[in-house]
Amino acid sequence: MSKRDYYEVLGVAKSASETEIKKAYRKKAIQYHPDKNPDDKQAEENFKEAAEAYEVLSNPEKRQRFDQYGHAGMSGSAGGGYSGGGMNMEDIFSHFGDIFGGGGFGGGFGGGGGRSSRRVNRGSNLRVKVKLTLQEISEGVEKKIKVKKHIECKSCNGSGAKDGSSFSSCSTCHGSGQITRIQNTILGQMQTASTCPSCGGEGKIITNKCTSCSGEGTVQDEEVITINIPAGVAEGMQLSVSGRGNAARRGGVNGDLLILVHEEEHPELIRDENDLLYNLFVSIPDSILGTAVEIPTIQNKVKVKIDAGTQSGKILRLRGKGLPDINGYGRGDLLVKINIWVPNNVSKDEKKILEKLQTSESFTPNPTAQEKSFFKKVKNFFD
């Protein structure tokens, strides 16, 4: 089932401001919140869908990619699925709690506030550059890349504790991860919540740290990651693979792997969006008499016919021999530009032949009346 347009999900126009997007998401989140719709699977899916849409449209970089390439430009195209699509409820509560203020995502719902009060660590994103040939771009390709990154510590399974259970509840915040303060103002009592300074918002303290990772839950290592590049990507496009970035401290949410596409130059073909360009040089006799020549395409060589009397600058169009559109709107064409090759040096015999042809009417330029008028205007201008 294809995904809905993110603007449609939140019910906003493509020109919507950041404030309008945030307001629309808050409205959807309240409407479909699990605490308001218990045991309603459709409401839960709508809740997740709205969260995914907000994650993209609230991020200027992701929003620009989505506006330009649609869903194909997001991480789903690069394999591994888009980050929003794989979210569970805890991810959503931790990622978007700020939209409802310091009191937690629930904003007054019974279960929501408690679930979002504790801080969830998030790993940083990784950015890698992947070089692709035109053939790989034309067909799509699976790549295996080796990256240095933070991975989950195997000794403690990412918990940071030596035996996996060496934790005690934070005595400062009593396990909530937040410190609540009440202030008296002229408007009455104001309640504010802030991250607990003792536990960093985690609600618990490690009593016996893992010696392999020093209590961080992550270690530096190398990992081989398989990524699927969709057909039709372009130079400078950025794809994202959810959860394959740096691991988070103490079992949090992993960062994403950002893939920057670098297009290698083809020795003969030039890319122009989804079209390919090729400069074909033919001799004077071949342009006069006509011939058949082989020209390169991405996959192989094809033979094309050059008609007799072909003029320099003529464009031949080979339909469907270009690159596929990343959004599935067909393929581009291969455009072949004819260039008449004039030799710098000729032999004595060739020169005699050319001198004879020079006086022939067939080899004398015969411009049209319109062309003569244009040339006259140009001459008058320079005189």
Contacts in CASP RR format, 6 or more apart in sequence:
PFRMAT RR
TARGET T0000
AUTHOR 0000-0000-0000
METHOD contacts of the structure
MODEL  1
MSKRDYYEVLGVAKSASETEIKKAYRKKAIQYHPDKNPDDKQAEENFKEA
AEAYEVLSNPEKRQRFDQYGHAGMSGSAGGGYSGGGMNMEDIFSHFGDIF
GGGGFGGGFGGGGGRSSRRVNRGSNLRVKVKLTLQEISEGVEKKIKVKKH
IECKSCNGSGAKDGSSFSSCSTCHGSGQITRIQNTILGQMQTASTCPSCG
GEGKIITNKCTSCSGEGTVQDEEVITINIPAGVAEGMQLSVSGRGNAARR
GGVNGDLLILVHEEEHPELIRDENDLLYNLFVSIPDSILGTAVEIPTIQN
KVKVKIDAGTQSGKILRLRGKGLPDINGYGRGDLLVKINIWVPNNVSKDE
KKILEKLQTSESFTPNPTAQEKSFFKKVKNFFD
2 71 0 8 1.000
3 71 0 8 1.000
4 49 0 8 1.000
6 52 0 8 1.000
6 53 0 8 1.000
6 56 0 8 1.000
6 57 0 8 1.000
6 66 0 8 1.000
7 13 0 8 1.000
7 14 0 8 1.000
7 16 0 8 1.000
7 53 0 8 1.000
7 57 0 8 1.000
9 28 0 8 1.000
9 49 0 8 1.000
9 50 0 8 1.000
9 52 0 8 1.000
9 53 0 8 1.000
10 16 0 8 1.000
10 21 0 8 1.000
10 24 0 8 1.000
10 25 0 8 1.000
10 28 0 8 1.000
10 50 0 8 1.000
10 53 0 8 1.000
10 54 0 8 1.000
10 57 0 8 1.000
11 24 0 8 1.000
12 20 0 8 1.000
12 21 0 8 1.000
12 24 0 8 1.000
12 57 0 8 1.000
14 67 0 8 1.000
16 24 0 8 1.000
16 57 0 8 1.000
18 58 0 8 1.000
21 54 0 8 1.000
21 57 0 8 1.000
21 58 0 8 1.000
22 54 0 8 1.000
22 58 0 8 1.000
22 99 0 8 1.000
25 50 0 8 1.000
25 51 0 8 1.000
25 53 0 8 1.000
25 54 0 8 1.000
25 58 0 8 1.000
25 96 0 8 1.000
25 99 0 8 1.000
26 99 0 8 1.000
26 100 0 8 1.000
28 46 0 8 1.000
28 47 0 8 1.000
28 50 0 8 1.000
29 47 0 8 1.000
29 50 0 8 1.000
29 51 0 8 1.000
29 96 0 8 1.000
29 99 0 8 1.000
29 100 0 8 1.000
29 105 0 8 1.000
30 36 0 8 1.000
31 46 0 8 1.000
32 43 0 8 1.000
32 44 0 8 1.000
32 46 0 8 1.000
32 47 0 8 1.000
32 50 0 8 1.000
33 47 0 8 1.000
33 106 0 8 1.000
33 109 0 8 1.000
33 112 0 8 1.000
34 43 0 8 1.000
34 44 0 8 1.000
34 47 0 8 1.000
34 89 0 8 1.000
35 106 0 8 1.000
35 109 0 8 1.000
35 110 0 8 1.000
35 111 0 8 1.000
35 112 0 8 1.000
36 43 0 8 1.000
36 109 0 8 1.000
37 43 0 8 1.000
37 44 0 8 1.000
37 47 0 8 1.000
44 89 0 8 1.000
47 92 0 8 1.000
48 84 0 8 1.000
48 85 0 8 1.000
48 87 0 8 1.000
48 89 0 8 1.000
48 92 0 8 1.000
51 84 0 8 1.000
51 87 0 8 1.000
51 92 0 8 1.000
51 95 0 8 1.000
51 96 0 8 1.000
52 82 0 8 1.000
52 83 0 8 1.000
52 84 0 8 1.000
52 85 0 8 1.000
52 87 0 8 1.000
54 96 0 8 1.000
54 99 0 8 1.000
55 62 0 8 1.000
55 83 0 8 1.000
55 84 0 8 1.000
55 95 0 8 1.000
55 96 0 8 1.000
56 62 0 8 1.000
56 63 0 8 1.000
56 66 0 8 1.000
56 74 0 8 1.000
57 63 0 8 1.000
57 66 0 8 1.000
61 238 0 8 1.000
62 74 0 8 1.000
62 240 0 8 1.000
65 73 0 8 1.000
65 74 0 8 1.000
65 237 0 8 1.000
65 238 0 8 1.000
66 73 0 8 1.000
66 74 0 8 1.000
69 237 0 8 1.000
69 326 0 8 1.000
69 327 0 8 1.000
70 327 0 8 1.000
71 77 0 8 1.000
71 82 0 8 1.000
72 230 0 8 1.000
72 326 0 8 1.000
72 327 0 8 1.000
72 328 0 8 1.000
73 230 0 8 1.000
73 237 0 8 1.000
73 239 0 8 1.000
73 326 0 8 1.000
74 82 0 8 1.000
74 239 0 8 1.000
74 240 0 8 1.000
75 81 0 8 1.000
75 82 0 8 1.000
75 83 0 8 1.000
75 239 0 8 1.000
75 240 0 8 1.000
75 241 0 8 1.000
75 242 0 8 1.000
75 256 0 8 1.000
76 82 0 8 1.000
76 239 0 8 1.000
77 228 0 8 1.000
77 230 0 8 1.000
77 233 0 8 1.000
77 239 0 8 1.000
77 326 0 8 1.000
78 227 0 8 1.000
78 228 0 8 1.000
78 229 0 8 1.000
78 230 0 8 1.000
78 239 0 8 1.000
78 240 0 8 1.000
78 241 0 8 1.000
78 259 0 8 1.000
79 227 0 8 1.000
79 228 0 8 1.000
79 241 0 8 1.000
80 228 0 8 1.000
80 241 0 8 1.000
80 242 0 8 1.000
80 244 0 8 1.000
81 241 0 8 1.000
81 242 0 8 1.000
82 240 0 8 1.000
82 242 0 8 1.000
83 240 0 8 1.000
83 242 0 8 1.000
83 243 0 8 1.000
83 256 0 8 1.000
84 91 0 8 1.000
84 242 0 8 1.000
85 242 0 8 1.000
86 242 0 8 1.000
87 95 0 8 1.000
89 115 0 8 1.000
90 115 0 8 1.000
90 120 0 8 1.000
91 120 0 8 1.000
91 253 0 8 1.000
92 105 0 8 1.000
93 104 0 8 1.000
93 105 0 8 1.000
93 106 0 8 1.000
93 112 0 8 1.000
93 113 0 8 1.000
93 115 0 8 1.000
93 116 0 8 1.000
94 116 0 8 1.000
94 119 0 8 1.000
94 120 0 8 1.000
94 253 0 8 1.000
95 253 0 8 1.000
96 105 0 8 1.000
97 104 0 8 1.000
97 105 0 8 1.000
97 106 0 8 1.000
97 116 0 8 1.000
99 105 0 8 1.000
100 106 0 8 1.000
100 107 0 8 1.000
101 107 0 8 1.000
102 192 0 8 1.000
102 193 0 8 1.000
103 113 0 8 1.000
103 117 0 8 1.000
103 178 0 8 1.000
103 193 0 8 1.000
104 112 0 8 1.000
104 113 0 8 1.000
104 114 0 8 1.000
104 116 0 8 1.000
104 117 0 8 1.000
104 193 0 8 1.000
105 112 0 8 1.000
105 113 0 8 1.000
105 115 0 8 1.000
105 116 0 8 1.000
106 112 0 8 1.000
106 113 0 8 1.000
106 114 0 8 1.000
106 115 0 8 1.000
106 116 0 8 1.000
107 113 0 8 1.000
114 176 0 8 1.000
117 176 0 8 1.000
117 177 0 8 1.000
117 178 0 8 1.000
117 193 0 8 1.000
118 175 0 8 1.000
118 176 0 8 1.000
118 177 0 8 1.000
118 178 0 8 1.000
118 201 0 8 1.000
118 202 0 8 1.000
118 203 0 8 1.000
119 177 0 8 1.000
119 195 0 8 1.000
119 200 0 8 1.000
119 201 0 8 1.000
119 202 0 8 1.000
119 203 0 8 1.000
120 248 0 8 1.000
120 252 0 8 1.000
120 253 0 8 1.000
121 202 0 8 1.000
121 248 0 8 1.000
121 249 0 8 1.000
121 250 0 8 1.000
121 251 0 8 1.000
121 252 0 8 1.000
121 253 0 8 1.000
122 248 0 8 1.000
122 252 0 8 1.000
122 253 0 8 1.000
122 254 0 8 1.000
122 255 0 8 1.000
123 150 0 8 1.000
123 245 0 8 1.000
123 246 0 8 1.000
123 247 0 8 1.000
123 248 0 8 1.000
123 249 0 8 1.000
123 252 0 8 1.000
123 253 0 8 1.000
123 254 0 8 1.000
123 255 0 8 1.000
124 245 0 8 1.000
124 246 0 8 1.000
124 255 0 8 1.000
125 245 0 8 1.000
125 246 0 8 1.000
125 255 0 8 1.000
125 256 0 8 1.000
125 257 0 8 1.000
125 258 0 8 1.000
126 147 0 8 1.000
126 149 0 8 1.000
126 244 0 8 1.000
126 245 0 8 1.000
126 246 0 8 1.000
126 255 0 8 1.000
126 256 0 8 1.000
126 257 0 8 1.000
126 258 0 8 1.000
127 258 0 8 1.000
127 260 0 8 1.000
128 145 0 8 1.000
128 147 0 8 1.000
128 257 0 8 1.000
128 258 0 8 1.000
128 259 0 8 1.000
128 260 0 8 1.000
129 259 0 8 1.000
129 260 0 8 1.000
129 262 0 8 1.000
130 143 0 8 1.000
130 145 0 8 1.000
130 227 0 8 1.000
130 229 0 8 1.000
130 259 0 8 1.000
130 260 0 8 1.000
130 261 0 8 1.000
130 262 0 8 1.000
131 262 0 8 1.000
131 263 0 8 1.000
131 264 0 8 1.000
132 141 0 8 1.000
132 229 0 8 1.000
132 233 0 8 1.000
132 261 0 8 1.000
132 262 0 8 1.000
132 263 0 8 1.000
132 264 0 8 1.000
133 264 0 8 1.000
133 266 0 8 1.000
134 263 0 8 1.000
134 264 0 8 1.000
134 266 0 8 1.000
134 269 0 8 1.000
134 271 0 8 1.000
134 276 0 8 1.000
134 298 0 8 1.000
134 323 0 8 1.000
135 298 0 8 1.000
135 299 0 8 1.000
136 229 0 8 1.000
137 229 0 8 1.000
137 231 0 8 1.000
137 232 0 8 1.000
137 233 0 8 1.000
137 234 0 8 1.000
137 263 0 8 1.000
137 323 0 8 1.000
138 231 0 8 1.000
138 232 0 8 1.000
138 298 0 8 1.000
138 299 0 8 1.000
138 322 0 8 1.000
138 323 0 8 1.000
138 324 0 8 1.000
139 231 0 8 1.000
140 228 0 8 1.000
140 229 0 8 1.000
140 230 0 8 1.000
140 231 0 8 1.000
140 232 0 8 1.000
140 233 0 8 1.000
141 228 0 8 1.000
141 229 0 8 1.000
142 226 0 8 1.000
142 227 0 8 1.000
142 228 0 8 1.000
142 229 0 8 1.000
143 226 0 8 1.000
143 227 0 8 1.000
143 228 0 8 1.000
143 229 0 8 1.000
144 224 0 8 1.000
144 225 0 8 1.000
144 226 0 8 1.000
144 227 0 8 1.000
145 224 0 8 1.000
145 225 0 8 1.000
145 227 0 8 1.000
146 222 0 8 1.000
146 223 0 8 1.000
146 224 0 8 1.000
146 225 0 8 1.000
147 222 0 8 1.000
147 223 0 8 1.000
147 225 0 8 1.000
147 257 0 8 1.000
148 220 0 8 1.000
148 221 0 8 1.000
148 222 0 8 1.000
149 220 0 8 1.000
149 221 0 8 1.000
149 222 0 8 1.000
149 223 0 8 1.000
149 245 0 8 1.000
149 246 0 8 1.000
149 247 0 8 1.000
150 218 0 8 1.000
150 219 0 8 1.000
150 220 0 8 1.000
150 221 0 8 1.000
150 246 0 8 1.000
150 247 0 8 1.000
151 218 0 8 1.000
151 219 0 8 1.000
151 220 0 8 1.000
151 221 0 8 1.000
151 223 0 8 1.000
151 247 0 8 1.000
152 158 0 8 1.000
152 217 0 8 1.000
152 218 0 8 1.000
152 247 0 8 1.000
152 251 0 8 1.000
153 160 0 8 1.000
153 210 0 8 1.000
153 212 0 8 1.000
153 213 0 8 1.000
153 216 0 8 1.000
153 217 0 8 1.000
153 218 0 8 1.000
153 219 0 8 1.000
154 212 0 8 1.000
155 210 0 8 1.000
155 211 0 8 1.000
155 212 0 8 1.000
155 213 0 8 1.000
156 162 0 8 1.000
156 164 0 8 1.000
156 210 0 8 1.000
156 212 0 8 1.000
156 213 0 8 1.000
156 215 0 8 1.000
156 217 0 8 1.000
157 164 0 8 1.000
158 210 0 8 1.000
158 213 0 8 1.000
158 217 0 8 1.000
158 218 0 8 1.000
158 247 0 8 1.000
158 250 0 8 1.000
158 251 0 8 1.000
159 210 0 8 1.000
159 217 0 8 1.000
159 250 0 8 1.000
159 251 0 8 1.000
160 206 0 8 1.000
160 209 0 8 1.000
160 210 0 8 1.000
160 213 0 8 1.000
160 215 0 8 1.000
160 216 0 8 1.000
160 217 0 8 1.000
160 250 0 8 1.000
161 167 0 8 1.000
161 206 0 8 1.000
161 207 0 8 1.000
161 208 0 8 1.000
161 209 0 8 1.000
161 210 0 8 1.000
161 215 0 8 1.000
162 208 0 8 1.000
162 209 0 8 1.000
162 210 0 8 1.000
162 211 0 8 1.000
163 208 0 8 1.000
164 210 0 8 1.000
166 206 0 8 1.000
166 207 0 8 1.000
166 208 0 8 1.000
166 209 0 8 1.000
167 204 0 8 1.000
167 205 0 8 1.000
167 206 0 8 1.000
167 207 0 8 1.000
168 204 0 8 1.000
168 205 0 8 1.000
168 207 0 8 1.000
169 175 0 8 1.000
169 203 0 8 1.000
169 204 0 8 1.000
169 205 0 8 1.000
170 177 0 8 1.000
170 196 0 8 1.000
170 198 0 8 1.000
170 199 0 8 1.000
170 201 0 8 1.000
170 202 0 8 1.000
170 203 0 8 1.000
170 204 0 8 1.000
170 205 0 8 1.000
171 198 0 8 1.000
172 179 0 8 1.000
172 196 0 8 1.000
172 197 0 8 1.000
172 198 0 8 1.000
172 199 0 8 1.000
173 179 0 8 1.000
173 196 0 8 1.000
173 198 0 8 1.000
173 199 0 8 1.000
173 201 0 8 1.000
173 203 0 8 1.000
175 199 0 8 1.000
175 203 0 8 1.000
175 204 0 8 1.000
176 196 0 8 1.000
176 203 0 8 1.000
177 195 0 8 1.000
177 196 0 8 1.000
177 199 0 8 1.000
177 200 0 8 1.000
177 201 0 8 1.000
177 202 0 8 1.000
177 203 0 8 1.000
178 193 0 8 1.000
178 194 0 8 1.000
178 195 0 8 1.000
178 196 0 8 1.000
178 201 0 8 1.000
179 193 0 8 1.000
179 194 0 8 1.000
179 195 0 8 1.000
179 196 0 8 1.000
179 197 0 8 1.000
180 191 0 8 1.000
180 192 0 8 1.000
180 193 0 8 1.000
181 191 0 8 1.000
181 192 0 8 1.000
181 193 0 8 1.000
181 194 0 8 1.000
182 189 0 8 1.000
182 190 0 8 1.000
182 191 0 8 1.000
183 189 0 8 1.000
183 190 0 8 1.000
183 191 0 8 1.000
183 192 0 8 1.000
184 190 0 8 1.000
195 201 0 8 1.000
196 203 0 8 1.000
198 205 0 8 1.000
199 205 0 8 1.000
202 250 0 8 1.000
206 215 0 8 1.000
209 215 0 8 1.000
210 217 0 8 1.000
212 219 0 8 1.000
213 219 0 8 1.000
215 250 0 8 1.000
216 249 0 8 1.000
216 250 0 8 1.000
217 247 0 8 1.000
217 249 0 8 1.000
217 250 0 8 1.000
217 251 0 8 1.000
218 246 0 8 1.000
218 247 0 8 1.000
218 248 0 8 1.000
218 249 0 8 1.000
225 241 0 8 1.000
225 244 0 8 1.000
225 257 0 8 1.000
227 239 0 8 1.000
227 241 0 8 1.000
227 257 0 8 1.000
227 259 0 8 1.000
229 239 0 8 1.000
229 259 0 8 1.000
229 261 0 8 1.000
230 239 0 8 1.000
230 326 0 8 1.000
231 323 0 8 1.000
231 324 0 8 1.000
231 326 0 8 1.000
232 274 0 8 1.000
232 323 0 8 1.000
232 324 0 8 1.000
232 325 0 8 1.000
232 326 0 8 1.000
233 239 0 8 1.000
233 261 0 8 1.000
233 326 0 8 1.000
234 261 0 8 1.000
234 263 0 8 1.000
234 273 0 8 1.000
234 326 0 8 1.000
235 261 0 8 1.000
235 262 0 8 1.000
235 263 0 8 1.000
236 260 0 8 1.000
236 261 0 8 1.000
236 262 0 8 1.000
236 263 0 8 1.000
237 260 0 8 1.000
237 261 0 8 1.000
238 258 0 8 1.000
238 259 0 8 1.000
238 260 0 8 1.000
238 261 0 8 1.000
239 258 0 8 1.000
239 259 0 8 1.000
239 261 0 8 1.000
240 256 0 8 1.000
240 257 0 8 1.000
240 258 0 8 1.000
240 259 0 8 1.000
241 256 0 8 1.000
241 257 0 8 1.000
241 259 0 8 1.000
242 256 0 8 1.000
243 253 0 8 1.000
243 254 0 8 1.000
243 255 0 8 1.000
243 256 0 8 1.000
243 257 0 8 1.000
244 254 0 8 1.000
244 255 0 8 1.000
244 256 0 8 1.000
244 257 0 8 1.000
245 254 0 8 1.000
245 255 0 8 1.000
245 256 0 8 1.000
245 257 0 8 1.000
246 254 0 8 1.000
246 255 0 8 1.000
247 254 0 8 1.000
247 255 0 8 1.000
248 254 0 8 1.000
248 255 0 8 1.000
263 271 0 8 1.000
268 278 0 8 1.000
268 296 0 8 1.000
269 276 0 8 1.000
269 277 0 8 1.000
269 278 0 8 1.000
269 296 0 8 1.000
269 297 0 8 1.000
269 298 0 8 1.000
269 334 0 8 1.000
270 276 0 8 1.000
270 277 0 8 1.000
270 278 0 8 1.000
271 277 0 8 1.000
271 323 0 8 1.000
272 335 0 8 1.000
274 322 0 8 1.000
274 323 0 8 1.000
274 324 0 8 1.000
274 325 0 8 1.000
274 331 0 8 1.000
274 332 0 8 1.000
275 322 0 8 1.000
275 323 0 8 1.000
275 332 0 8 1.000
275 333 0 8 1.000
275 334 0 8 1.000
275 335 0 8 1.000
276 297 0 8 1.000
276 298 0 8 1.000
276 321 0 8 1.000
276 322 0 8 1.000
276 323 0 8 1.000
276 332 0 8 1.000
276 333 0 8 1.000
276 334 0 8 1.000
276 335 0 8 1.000
277 334 0 8 1.000
277 335 0 8 1.000
277 337 0 8 1.000
278 295 0 8 1.000
278 296 0 8 1.000
278 334 0 8 1.000
278 335 0 8 1.000
278 336 0 8 1.000
278 337 0 8 1.000
279 337 0 8 1.000
279 339 0 8 1.000
280 293 0 8 1.000
280 295 0 8 1.000
280 316 0 8 1.000
280 336 0 8 1.000
280 337 0 8 1.000
280 338 0 8 1.000
280 339 0 8 1.000
281 339 0 8 1.000
281 340 0 8 1.000
281 341 0 8 1.000
282 291 0 8 1.000
282 293 0 8 1.000
282 306 0 8 1.000
282 310 0 8 1.000
282 338 0 8 1.000
282 339 0 8 1.000
282 340 0 8 1.000
282 341 0 8 1.000
283 340 0 8 1.000
283 341 0 8 1.000
284 340 0 8 1.000
284 341 0 8 1.000
284 342 0 8 1.000
286 293 0 8 1.000
286 306 0 8 1.000
287 306 0 8 1.000
287 309 0 8 1.000
287 310 0 8 1.000
287 311 0 8 1.000
287 312 0 8 1.000
287 338 0 8 1.000
287 340 0 8 1.000
288 308 0 8 1.000
288 309 0 8 1.000
289 308 0 8 1.000
290 305 0 8 1.000
290 306 0 8 1.000
290 307 0 8 1.000
290 308 0 8 1.000
290 309 0 8 1.000
290 310 0 8 1.000
291 305 0 8 1.000
291 306 0 8 1.000
292 303 0 8 1.000
292 304 0 8 1.000
292 305 0 8 1.000
292 306 0 8 1.000
293 303 0 8 1.000
293 304 0 8 1.000
293 306 0 8 1.000
294 301 0 8 1.000
294 302 0 8 1.000
294 303 0 8 1.000
294 304 0 8 1.000
295 301 0 8 1.000
295 302 0 8 1.000
295 303 0 8 1.000
295 304 0 8 1.000
295 334 0 8 1.000
295 336 0 8 1.000
297 318 0 8 1.000
297 321 0 8 1.000
297 322 0 8 1.000
297 334 0 8 1.000
298 321 0 8 1.000
298 322 0 8 1.000
298 323 0 8 1.000
302 318 0 8 1.000
302 321 0 8 1.000
304 316 0 8 1.000
304 318 0 8 1.000
304 336 0 8 1.000
306 338 0 8 1.000
310 338 0 8 1.000
311 338 0 8 1.000
311 340 0 8 1.000
312 338 0 8 1.000
312 339 0 8 1.000
312 340 0 8 1.000
313 337 0 8 1.000
313 338 0 8 1.000
313 339 0 8 1.000
314 337 0 8 1.000
314 338 0 8 1.000
315 335 0 8 1.000
315 336 0 8 1.000
315 337 0 8 1.000
315 338 0 8 1.000
316 335 0 8 1.000
316 336 0 8 1.000
316 338 0 8 1.000
317 333 0 8 1.000
317 334 0 8 1.000
317 335 0 8 1.000
317 336 0 8 1.000
318 333 0 8 1.000
318 334 0 8 1.000
318 335 0 8 1.000
318 336 0 8 1.000
319 332 0 8 1.000
319 333 0 8 1.000
320 330 0 8 1.000
320 331 0 8 1.000
320 332 0 8 1.000
320 333 0 8 1.000
320 334 0 8 1.000
321 331 0 8 1.000
321 332 0 8 1.000
321 333 0 8 1.000
321 334 0 8 1.000
322 331 0 8 1.000
322 332 0 8 1.000
322 333 0 8 1.000
322 334 0 8 1.000
323 331 0 8 1.000
323 332 0 8 1.000
324 330 0 8 1.000
324 331 0 8 1.000
324 332 0 8 1.000
325 331 0 8 1.000
325 332 0 8 1.000
346 354 0 8 1.000
357 363 0 8 1.000
367 375 0 8 1.000
END
